Amino acid sequence: MKVLITGSSGLVGSALVESLQRDGHDITRLSHGRPWPPLAGHDAVVNLAGENIAAGRWTPEKKARIRESRIGLTRQLSEALARLGQPPKVFLCASAIGIYGNRGEEVLREESAPGDGFLADVCRDWEAATQPATDKGVRVVNLRFGVILSAWGGALAKMLTPFKLGLGGVVGDGRQWMSWIALDDAIGAIRHLLATDSLRGPVNIVAPHPVTNREFTKTLGAVLGRPTVLPLPAFAARLAFGEMADALLLSGQRVEPAKLAATGYSFQFADLKSALRHLLDR
């Protein structure tokens, strides 16, 4: 299979490239700021590009970059695919469970309505930007990623140093839900979606057992063998991170991978403790 990938140097993109190449697939990389390679002749396109939402405070300029790096690029790519005489059979485009907003205890599946807030608005417009490819007849899948766990990047990697020092603790009241997925399963889910012709539209890329922030904190501390007694109060999080604190740290989504489960995807790491032991070699 010949696959074009954007965001190929990121956490998910680099792991996906390695996984596909190991099995003999032909990979084309589309890199930001460089001339686009020819799009014709590819069997699949996977769009994983986007400004890091957790790096730096959300200034107006930062929020504009977050939107343009996702929505603008996706629209350009989707329109370019729609102009091809023979477009790829499938277009997988990143999105996020942030589309659901902060929903408390509500169990969220792919058919759940979008929520409110900056991230929800970005994700809604991001997914809408794939419409030209859908109209062309391409099978489009919107990858609603949860928190992707890896020791080499993302949220978990940032937590490791303070937790290893015994400085970890719950954030806010600790009741916010965290829908997570091990990097291995994020890649496995993408490959499942590439191969499953019946899947289209939004798909939640999360493990089947979400946890609260309090449970995640307790489990990570136990796996590392470190205490977790230093909480980060909500006011301190807002003082340190501004608007981003409410969107990423103090709110959450309790999300189920309904479509993955219905189509037989088998998770390598369905529970948090086994995932963390694997990822941290414990």
PLY file of the C-alpha trace (Angstrom):
ply
format ascii 1.0
element vertex 282
property float x
property float y
property float z
element edge 281
property int vertex1
property int vertex2
end_header
0.00 0.00 0.00
1.22 3.50 -0.84
0.42 5.93 2.00
0.95 9.69 2.23
1.37 10.98 5.79
1.42 14.52 7.14
2.82 15.15 10.61
5.18 12.22 10.09
7.79 13.59 12.52
5.38 13.82 15.46
4.76 11.28 18.21
2.06 9.38 16.35
3.35 10.05 12.84
6.85 8.72 13.44
5.52 5.57 15.11
3.03 5.03 12.28
5.72 5.43 9.62
7.93 2.89 11.40
5.05 0.42 11.76
3.96 0.65 8.11
7.48 0.54 6.69
8.29 -2.51 8.80
5.49 -4.31 6.94
6.71 -3.20 3.52
4.33 -0.30 2.80
5.52 2.64 0.68
5.44 5.94 2.63
5.40 9.49 1.28
5.91 12.32 3.78
4.22 15.69 3.37
6.14 18.19 5.52
5.10 21.66 6.68
6.71 24.49 4.75
8.00 22.27 1.93
6.63 21.72 -1.58
3.91 19.11 -1.68
4.76 15.80 -3.34
2.33 14.58 -6.04
-0.86 13.34 -4.38
-1.95 11.07 -7.22
-1.19 7.38 -6.99
-1.61 6.96 -3.23
-3.93 4.35 -1.75
-4.40 6.24 1.50
-3.70 9.62 3.09
-3.23 10.07 6.85
-3.29 13.68 8.06
-1.71 14.03 11.53
-0.38 17.59 11.29
-1.17 20.30 13.83
0.36 22.88 16.18
1.11 21.48 19.65
-1.79 22.69 21.80
0.06 22.09 25.09
3.18 24.13 24.29
2.91 27.71 25.55
0.00 29.83 26.74
-3.01 30.32 24.51
-2.40 33.83 23.27
-4.56 35.02 20.34
-1.61 34.29 18.04
-1.19 30.77 19.45
-4.91 30.02 19.03
-4.78 31.25 15.43
-1.86 28.88 14.71
-3.73 25.98 16.33
-6.70 26.59 14.06
-4.81 27.22 10.82
-2.43 24.27 11.25
-5.43 21.97 11.53
-8.37 23.45 9.67
-6.49 25.33 6.97
-4.18 22.46 6.07
-6.98 19.90 6.18
-9.17 21.98 3.88
-6.31 22.45 1.39
-5.50 18.75 1.44
-9.14 17.69 1.15
-9.78 20.03 -1.78
-6.60 18.82 -3.50
-7.71 15.19 -3.13
-11.14 16.08 -4.50
-9.54 17.46 -7.67
-7.79 14.18 -8.47
-9.22 12.00 -11.19
-8.49 8.94 -9.07
-8.27 10.01 -5.41
-7.08 7.65 -2.66
-9.62 5.18 -1.32
-9.32 6.42 2.26
-8.45 9.68 4.00
-7.78 9.46 7.74
-7.68 12.88 9.39
-6.75 13.60 13.00
-9.27 15.16 15.34
-9.66 14.90 19.11
-12.13 14.03 21.84
-11.94 17.71 22.76
-14.86 18.03 20.33
-17.15 16.85 23.14
-16.20 19.68 25.49
-16.31 19.26 29.28
-19.17 16.80 29.89
-18.64 15.55 33.45
-19.96 12.01 34.03
-21.72 11.68 30.65
-20.58 8.65 28.66
-19.63 9.85 25.18
-19.74 7.87 21.94
-19.21 8.89 18.34
-22.85 9.93 17.93
-22.71 12.29 20.94
-23.21 15.95 20.11
-20.23 18.35 20.07
-19.68 20.47 23.15
-18.66 24.06 23.78
-15.34 25.87 24.03
-12.32 26.69 21.91
-11.14 23.10 21.39
-14.64 21.86 20.60
-15.00 24.59 17.98
-11.60 23.78 16.47
-12.38 20.06 16.25
-15.81 20.65 14.74
-14.35 22.90 12.01
-11.40 20.50 11.57
-13.72 17.60 10.81
-15.91 19.76 8.56
-12.82 20.64 6.50
-12.71 17.05 5.20
-16.08 17.46 3.43
-14.67 18.01 -0.09
-13.01 14.58 0.04
-16.24 12.99 1.30
-18.18 14.65 -1.53
-15.67 13.15 -3.99
-16.48 9.68 -2.70
-13.36 9.13 -0.59
-13.89 7.13 2.61
-13.09 9.74 5.27
-12.41 8.84 8.91
-12.02 11.51 11.62
-9.60 10.20 14.25
-10.87 11.50 17.59
-7.74 10.90 19.65
-7.80 10.80 23.41
-4.68 11.38 25.54
-1.97 9.32 23.86
0.41 7.76 26.38
4.08 7.31 25.56
7.28 7.60 27.57
8.85 9.46 24.63
6.48 12.36 24.18
3.10 13.87 24.96
1.43 14.23 28.36
2.92 11.19 30.09
6.50 12.11 29.21
5.96 15.56 30.77
4.60 14.00 33.96
7.43 11.57 34.54
10.02 13.89 36.09
7.77 15.43 38.78
6.17 12.06 39.56
9.56 10.34 39.86
10.60 13.11 42.27
7.52 12.47 44.39
5.99 15.78 43.33
2.96 14.36 41.51
-0.62 14.81 42.64
-4.19 15.29 41.53
-5.11 18.31 39.43
-8.04 20.35 40.71
-10.60 18.11 42.41
-9.32 15.04 40.52
-12.81 14.04 39.37
-12.33 15.02 35.71
-12.29 12.04 33.34
-9.23 11.15 31.29
-9.81 9.07 28.17
-6.40 7.69 27.30
-4.81 5.26 24.84
-1.34 3.69 24.71
0.68 4.73 21.67
0.83 1.08 20.56
-2.97 0.95 20.37
-3.21 4.36 18.70
-1.08 2.95 15.88
-2.99 -0.33 15.93
-6.29 1.56 15.66
-5.06 3.61 12.69
-4.00 0.45 10.88
-7.36 -1.15 11.71
-9.10 1.88 10.19
-6.97 1.75 7.05
-8.03 -1.85 6.54
-11.71 -1.70 7.59
-13.78 -0.44 4.67
-17.00 -0.21 6.71
-15.63 2.51 9.00
-16.09 6.15 8.11
-16.85 9.43 9.90
-15.78 10.05 13.51
-14.05 7.23 15.40
-12.98 7.55 19.05
-9.33 6.51 19.43
-9.37 5.74 23.16
-8.93 2.68 25.39
-12.13 1.04 26.70
-11.56 2.01 30.35
-11.21 5.77 30.96
-10.13 6.90 34.42
-10.50 9.99 36.56
-7.51 12.25 37.11
-7.37 10.97 40.70
-7.25 7.34 39.53
-4.64 8.12 36.88
-2.47 9.89 39.48
-2.75 7.01 41.94
-1.96 4.39 39.27
1.05 6.25 37.85
2.45 6.76 41.34
2.00 3.06 42.13
3.72 1.95 38.92
6.63 4.30 39.62
6.69 3.44 43.32
6.41 7.10 44.31
4.01 9.06 46.55
1.40 11.33 44.97
0.54 13.76 47.74
1.16 17.20 46.18
-2.01 18.36 44.42
-2.19 21.15 41.86
-5.16 23.29 42.91
-7.39 24.70 40.18
-6.41 28.31 40.93
-2.72 27.46 40.63
-3.27 25.65 37.33
-5.13 28.67 35.95
-2.42 31.01 37.20
0.29 28.95 35.52
-1.44 28.01 32.26
-4.28 30.47 31.74
-7.18 29.38 29.50
-5.36 26.17 28.59
-5.72 24.93 32.20
-9.50 24.78 32.00
-9.48 23.14 28.58
-6.74 20.53 29.12
-6.24 20.02 32.86
-9.45 20.81 34.73
-12.03 19.39 32.32
-12.40 15.96 30.80
-14.39 13.56 28.69
-15.58 10.03 29.54
-15.32 8.50 26.07
-15.96 5.00 24.77
-14.36 3.50 21.62
-17.74 2.26 20.37
-16.89 1.94 16.67
-13.54 0.24 17.29
-15.23 -2.25 19.60
-18.07 -2.89 17.14
-15.61 -3.72 14.33
-13.50 -6.10 16.39
-10.40 -4.08 17.23
-8.51 -5.92 19.98
-6.68 -3.60 22.38
-3.20 -4.58 23.46
-3.57 -2.45 26.60
-7.16 -2.06 27.77
-6.44 -1.10 31.37
-4.24 1.74 32.60
-1.92 -0.21 34.91
-0.86 -2.69 32.23
-0.38 0.13 29.75
1.84 2.13 32.12
3.88 -0.94 33.08
4.51 -1.62 29.40
5.27 1.98 28.48
7.57 2.55 31.45
9.11 -0.96 31.39
8.07 -1.68 34.96
0 1
1 2
2 3
3 4
4 5
5 6
6 7
7 8
8 9
9 10
10 11
11 12
12 13
13 14
14 15
15 16
16 17
17 18
18 19
19 20
20 21
21 22
22 23
23 24
24 25
25 26
26 27
27 28
28 29
29 30
30 31
31 32
32 33
33 34
34 35
35 36
36 37
37 38
38 39
39 40
40 41
41 42
42 43
43 44
44 45
45 46
46 47
47 48
48 49
49 50
50 51
51 52
52 53
53 54
54 55
55 56
56 57
57 58
58 59
59 60
60 61
61 62
62 63
63 64
64 65
65 66
66 67
67 68
68 69
69 70
70 71
71 72
72 73
73 74
74 75
75 76
76 77
77 78
78 79
79 80
80 81
81 82
82 83
83 84
84 85
85 86
86 87
87 88
88 89
89 90
90 91
91 92
92 93
93 94
94 95
95 96
96 97
97 98
98 99
99 100
100 101
101 102
102 103
103 104
104 105
105 106
106 107
107 108
108 109
109 110
110 111
111 112
112 113
113 114
114 115
115 116
116 117
117 118
118 119
119 120
120 121
121 122
122 123
123 124
124 125
125 126
126 127
127 128
128 129
129 130
130 131
131 132
132 133
133 134
134 135
135 136
136 137
137 138
138 139
139 140
140 141
141 142
142 143
143 144
144 145
145 146
146 147
147 148
148 149
149 150
150 151
151 152
152 153
153 154
154 155
155 156
156 157
157 158
158 159
159 160
160 161
161 162
162 163
163 164
164 165
165 166
166 167
167 168
168 169
169 170
170 171
171 172
172 173
173 174
174 175
175 176
176 177
177 178
178 179
179 180
180 181
181 182
182 183
183 184
184 185
185 186
186 187
187 188
188 189
189 190
190 191
191 192
192 193
193 194
194 195
195 196
196 197
197 198
198 199
199 200
200 201
201 202
202 203
203 204
204 205
205 206
206 207
207 208
208 209
209 210
210 211
211 212
212 213
213 214
214 215
215 216
216 217
217 218
218 219
219 220
220 221
221 222
222 223
223 224
224 225
225 226
226 227
227 228
228 229
229 230
230 231
231 232
232 233
233 234
234 235
235 236
236 237
237 238
238 239
239 240
240 241
241 242
242 243
243 244
244 245
245 246
246 247
247 248
248 249
249 250
250 251
251 252
252 253
253 254
254 255
255 256
256 257
257 258
258 259
259 260
260 261
261 262
262 263
263 264
264 265
265 266
266 267
267 268
268 269
269 270
270 271
271 272
272 273
273 274
274 275
275 276
276 277
277 278
278 279
279 280
280 281
